[in-house]
Amino acid sequence: MKKRALYPGTFDPVTNGHIDIIKRALPIFDEVVVAVATSTQKSPLFSLEDRVKFLKEATKDLKNVAIESFDNLLVEFAQEMQTSFIIRGLRAISDFEYELQLSYANSSLDPNIETIFLMPTLENAFISSSVVRAILKHNGKISHLVPKEILPLIDGAK
């Protein structure tokens, strides 16, 4: 049986930091499923369809990466995908408290769930989707923050 992990998030939009985490997870797992959350409570800037399209384009050259969307509890989606491993990225200590709470909540719903925390490289540690969205709202340059493959798609989706 393949060792599969989920890497969930809204990916609004996908950043170089996200791709960094995916690449770090690939040597550990046979397959990484990037799970794009509908996340209506966050009011994403980009549609679910666009976010999935961005990720498919950004990961097209990475083997053993699948892109899926979901609109249910993460532990339910993990069960559907037949995995108990969840990947989460940590940029700074401030991320840890929130991520730890999510991890405990997921474990309380399914004790078989294991959350694995990965850190991006120092080069990508400051990048977040919210920073990219803020720059986009002011028509700033984001080419150093997101995968180059999605720049034309972002321009078309704005």
C-alpha positions as CSV (number, residue, x, y, z in Angstrom):
1,M,0.0,0.0,0.0
2,K,1.3,3.4,-0.9
3,K,2.2,5.8,1.9
4,R,0.1,8.8,1.0
5,A,0.0,12.2,2.8
6,L,-2.4,15.1,2.6
7,Y,-1.2,18.7,2.4
8,P,-4.3,20.7,3.1
9,G,-4.9,24.4,2.7
10,T,-6.7,27.1,0.9
11,F,-3.7,27.9,-1.3
12,D,-5.1,31.4,-2.1
13,P,-2.9,31.5,-4.1
14,V,-0.2,28.8,-4.0
15,T,3.2,30.3,-3.1
16,N,6.8,29.2,-3.5
17,G,6.6,28.3,0.2
18,H,3.8,25.8,-0.5
19,I,5.8,24.3,-3.3
20,D,8.8,24.1,-1.0
21,I,6.8,22.1,1.6
22,I,5.4,19.7,-1.2
23,K,9.0,19.1,-2.4
24,R,10.1,18.4,1.2
25,A,7.3,15.9,1.7
26,L,7.9,13.9,-1.5
27,P,11.0,12.0,-0.3
28,I,9.0,10.9,2.8
29,F,5.8,9.8,1.1
30,D,5.0,7.8,-2.0
31,E,2.3,10.3,-2.9
32,V,1.4,13.8,-1.7
33,V,-2.2,14.9,-2.2
34,V,-2.5,18.6,-2.1
35,A,-6.0,19.1,-0.6
36,V,-7.5,22.4,-1.6
37,A,-10.2,23.5,0.9
38,T,-13.3,25.3,-0.3
39,S,-13.0,27.5,2.8
40,T,-15.9,29.8,2.3
41,Q,-15.4,31.3,5.8
42,K,-12.0,32.7,4.7
43,S,-13.6,34.4,1.6
44,P,-10.8,33.4,-0.8
45,L,-9.7,35.9,-3.4
46,F,-9.5,33.2,-6.1
47,S,-12.2,30.7,-6.9
48,L,-11.8,27.0,-5.9
49,E,-11.4,26.1,-9.6
50,D,-8.7,28.7,-10.1
51,R,-6.8,27.6,-7.0
52,V,-6.9,24.0,-8.2
53,K,-5.8,25.1,-11.7
54,F,-2.9,27.1,-10.2
55,L,-1.7,24.1,-8.2
56,K,-2.0,21.7,-11.1
57,E,0.1,24.1,-13.2
58,A,2.7,24.7,-10.4
59,T,3.2,21.0,-9.7
60,K,2.9,19.5,-13.2
61,D,6.6,18.6,-13.2
62,L,6.5,17.0,-9.8
63,K,6.0,13.2,-9.8
64,N,3.6,11.6,-7.3
65,V,1.7,14.8,-6.5
66,A,-2.1,14.9,-6.9
67,I,-4.4,17.9,-6.5
68,E,-7.9,17.4,-5.0
69,S,-10.5,19.7,-3.6
70,F,-12.6,19.1,-0.6
71,D,-15.5,20.6,1.3
72,N,-15.8,18.4,4.4
73,L,-13.8,17.8,7.6
74,L,-10.1,17.2,6.9
75,V,-10.2,13.9,8.8
76,E,-13.2,12.7,6.7
77,F,-11.3,13.6,3.6
78,A,-8.2,11.8,4.9
79,Q,-10.3,8.7,5.4
80,E,-11.7,9.0,1.9
81,M,-8.2,9.3,0.5
82,Q,-7.1,6.3,2.7
83,T,-4.4,8.1,4.6
84,S,-3.7,9.1,8.2
85,F,-0.9,11.5,7.5
86,I,-1.3,15.2,7.3
87,I,1.4,17.6,6.3
88,R,1.5,21.1,7.7
89,G,4.0,23.9,7.1
90,L,5.4,26.0,9.8
91,R,7.0,29.3,8.9
92,A,7.5,30.8,12.4
93,I,6.8,30.0,16.0
94,S,3.5,32.0,15.7
95,D,2.2,29.3,13.3
96,F,2.9,26.6,15.8
97,E,0.2,27.3,18.4
98,Y,-2.6,27.4,15.7
99,E,-1.3,24.3,14.0
100,L,-0.9,22.4,17.2
101,Q,-4.6,23.2,18.1
102,L,-5.6,21.9,14.6
103,S,-3.5,18.8,15.1
104,Y,-5.1,18.0,18.4
105,A,-8.6,18.7,17.1
106,N,-8.0,16.3,14.1
107,S,-6.6,13.7,16.5
108,S,-9.7,14.0,18.7
109,L,-11.8,13.2,15.7
110,D,-9.7,10.4,14.4
111,P,-6.9,9.0,16.8
112,N,-5.2,7.5,13.7
113,I,-4.4,10.9,12.3
114,E,-0.7,11.9,12.4
115,T,0.3,15.5,11.7
116,I,3.8,16.0,10.4
117,F,5.2,19.6,10.5
118,L,7.7,20.7,7.9
119,M,9.5,24.0,7.6
120,P,10.2,25.8,4.3
121,T,13.7,27.0,3.5
122,L,14.8,30.3,5.0
123,E,14.3,31.8,1.6
124,N,10.6,31.0,1.7
125,A,9.9,31.3,5.4
126,F,8.3,34.8,5.1
127,I,6.0,34.0,2.2
128,S,2.3,33.6,2.9
129,S,-0.8,33.7,0.7
130,S,-2.1,36.6,2.7
131,V,1.1,38.6,1.9
132,V,0.7,37.7,-1.8
133,R,-3.0,38.8,-1.7
134,A,-2.1,42.1,-0.1
135,I,0.6,42.8,-2.7
136,L,-1.8,41.8,-5.5
137,K,-4.5,44.2,-4.2
138,H,-2.0,47.1,-4.7
139,N,-0.8,45.8,-8.1
140,G,2.6,45.0,-6.7
141,K,5.2,42.6,-8.0
142,I,4.7,38.9,-6.8
143,S,6.9,37.1,-9.3
144,H,9.4,36.3,-6.6
145,L,6.8,34.9,-4.3
146,V,4.7,32.5,-6.5
147,P,5.6,29.8,-9.0
148,K,6.4,31.4,-12.3
149,E,4.0,29.0,-14.1
150,I,1.0,30.5,-12.4
151,L,1.7,34.2,-13.1
152,P,-0.3,34.3,-16.4
153,L,-3.1,32.4,-14.7
154,I,-3.2,34.9,-11.8
155,D,-3.4,37.8,-14.2
156,G,-6.3,36.1,-16.0
157,A,-8.2,35.3,-12.8
158,K,-8.0,38.8,-11.2
